[in-house]
């Protein structure tokens, strides 16, 4: 056996004996072979560097530095731009998709055999992306990270498996906060839309497009949040408001049907009567007569 093979075999026997008889685990680092005592210090430093790879490879192992730092591995993770993918998933992805993305990042880091210092830096890039994402949405980073400094917190973890669990937790928290923020924002937008409708229901020109223009949001997004928050489409809601106002005028005034139609936003009195009957089951005249009888 070569010197390196012997060193690895003996180190593994030590590792197994410690685990068996002392009931805890150790990781042993092995430096490069040296041909003279003058190189001992270099080999020792190499063994310490090997121990850093616990972060990548996990604990309870024998790690040979020559298998890692001298194999000219190319680090191409930055080309994958996973930090951008995770940031996107925080906004629109499912819980499972977020977990899968984090697991893929960790898996790729392990496969790359990237030095531990670069692993930390790469994870910090992802954290930076998370902070930028929540900042764009007006969210305080303390809502996600609490009182901890995530850039310092990463150094607390000794393996990528530990980092995997922590990063998943952070991403899930960020996604939840973003979802809640959007929910609150959508409620405010819907409330503003309802206020606008109540003030302008008598305008024949009011439309889905005019409301969205007033709110500075897209038609598709508004249609989704409005239906989710009110249970009605814009047209259904506007029609119900107009009909309520029309019924009130029929009960409390002597205005003619065509005059009421005008007051609730309908230029065509025949169309107004048709909509009114469809919504109430009665014509405007029949509704007024019934209201007078019961009043």
N, C-alpha and C positions, 0 to 999 in steps of 0.2 A: 504493500500500500504506500501511496505517496504521503508526504508530510501532511498535506491538506486533507486527504482522505482519512488519515489517522486522527487528525484533530477533530474532524466532523464526527467520526464514530465515537470518540471519547466524550465529546461535548454532549452528544445525544444520550449516551449512557448516564452521564451526570444529570441531565434534564429529567430522564425517566426515573432515576433513583430519588431525586428530590421530590418529584410528584408522588411517588409511591410511598416513601418512608416519612417524609416531612409534611405531606398533605398540603402543599402549595406549589405553584408553578413558577418557573424561571424561563427567561429567554437568554440565550447565550449568543454573543456576537463573536465572529471569527474574522480577524484581519487578514491581510494578504501575506503570503509567504515571504520571508526575508532571508537573504543569503549571508548576512553578517549582523553582529550585535548592534551596529550603528543604525540598522534599519528597524530595530525593535520598537522604537518610539512611533515610527510611521505605521507599523502593523497594529500597535495598540490603539492609535487614533482611528485606524480603519475598523477595528472591532467595536469601538464606541459608535462610529457612524452606522455600523451594521445594526446596532440596537435601536437606532432611530427608526428603522424599517418595521419595528413592531406596529407602528401606526398604520402601515400599509398591509402587512402580512398577518397581523394578529400576534397574540402572545403565545407563550409556551412552545417556542420553536428554537431551532439552531439556525442562525442566519449568517451566511458567508458573504462578506462584502464583495468578493470578486465576482459573485454571481449577479451582482446588482449594479454597482457603479462603474464597472469596467466593460459593460456589454454594449455601449454606444446606443442605448435605447433612445429612440426619438420620441419626444413628448409632443403629441399633436392634439392634446385635449382642447387647447385654446381654439383650435379650428372648428371644434364642434359647437362652440358658443352655447354650452348648456345653461349658463347663467341667464341668457336671454329666453331660452325655452322654458325654464322654470318660472321666470318672471311672467311670461305669457300665461302659463298654466295657473298661476295664482289668481289671475283675473277671470279666466274662463274654463279652467280645467276641473275635473272631478277630483274627489279625494284620492281615489285609486290612481288616477293619472299622475297626480303630484307625487305620490309615494313611489310609483314606478320610475319617474324621472330622476328622483333622488337616488334610488337604488342603482340606476344605470350609471349615474355620475360616479358613485362609489365603486361600482364594479369596474369602470374604465380606469379609475385611479389605481386600483389594485393591479389591473392588467398592465398598466404602463410602467409599474415599478418606479414611479416618480419619487425622488428623494422627499423625505418627510417635510422639509422646509417649503418645498414647492407645493406639496399637498395642502399645507396650511394656507399658503397664499392663494391657491385656487379656490379653496372653500371660502376665503375672505372675499374673493371676487363675487361669488354667489351671494354672500351676505350683502355686499354693496349693491348688487342688483335688486335684492329684496327691498332694501331701504329706499332705493330710488323709486321703486314701483309704488310703495305705500306713500312716499312723499308726494309723488305726482297726484295722488288721490286725496291729498290733504290729511293724511293719517299720521298721528304722532307715533314715532317708532317705539315709544315706551309701551304702546298698546300691544305690541308684538313681543318685544324683548324684555319688558319690565325694567328693572333697575340694573340689569347686567349689561356689560359692554361685550357684544357678540364677537368683536374682533380680538378681544383678550380671551373670551370664553373658549374659543376653539383650541387654545393651547392646553386646556384642561384634559382633553381627550387623548388617550394613549394609543387608540386603534381607530381605523376607519369604520369598523363596525359600531363603535361607540358614537362616532361622528354621524353615522348613518341615522341612528335613532334620534339624535338631537336635531339634526337638520330637517328630518321629517316633521318633528314636532313644531319647529319654528315655521316651516312652510305651511303646515296645516293651520297654525294659529294666524298667520298672515292672510291666508285665503279666507278664513272665517271673518276676520276683521274687515277685509275688503268687501265681502258679501254683505255684512251688516251695514257698512258704510253706504253701499249702493242701494240697499233696501231703504235706508233712511232718506237718501237723496231722492230716490224715486217717489217716496211718499210726499216729500216736499214739492216735487215737480207736479204730481197729480193734484195736490192741494192748490197749487197756483193755477193749474189748468181749470179746476172746478170754479175757482174764484173768477177767472176770466170768463168762463161760460155763463156764470150767474149774472155777470155785469153786461154781457153782450148777446144773450140768447135771442134778443129781439132784433138782432142784425141779420138780415137775409143772407149776407155775405160771409157770416162766420162759417168756418170749415175746419177740417182736420189740419189742413196746411196752414191756415192762419193762426191756429193755436200753437202749432209747432214752431212757427216763425216767431211768435211772441215769446216762447220759452227757450228759443235757440237750441232745439234738439231735433233729431231726425224723426221722420214720420214713423218708421218701423219701430224704433226704440220706444217712442211715446205710445204707440198702439199697444205694445206689449205690456208696459208698466201700467197703463191706464186700465186695461182689462184685468190685470192681476190685482189691482188695488180696489177697483169698483165693481168688478163682476160684469161690467157692460162695455160695449164698444163705445167709441166717441159718439157715433150717430145715435145709438140707443140711449145714451145718457142725455144728449142734447134734446132728443125727442121727448124723453120723460120730463125734463125740466120745462119744456115748452107746453106740454100737456097739463102739467100741474098749474102753471101760470094761467093757461086758458080756462081751466076748470074754476080757478079762483075768480077770474073776471066774469065768467058766466054766472057764478053764484052771487057776486057782490055788486055787479053793475048792470046797466041796461044797454050796454054796447051791443051792436049787431055782430053777427058772426064774422062778417068780413072785416069789421073793425078790430075785433079780437085777434083775428088771423094776422092782421098787420102788426099788432102790438107784440105778438109772440114770434115774429120773424118769418111769417109766410106771406109772400106777395100774392099767391094764388089761393083765394078762399076755398075753391073746390078741392084743391089738394089738401088744404088744412082740414076740411070736413072729413075727407077720406082717411087721413091719418088719425084724426080724433076718434072716429068710429072704430078704426082698427085697434086703437089702444084702449078704449073704454067700453066698446060694444054698443055705444049709442052715438047718435048724431049730436052736434052741439045744442040744437033745439030741444031734443029729447032729454039731454042731460039737464038743461036749465029748467025745464018743466018739472022733472023729477025732484030737482033740488028745491024748487019753490013749494012743491007738495009736502016734502018732508020738513021744510023749514017753517 
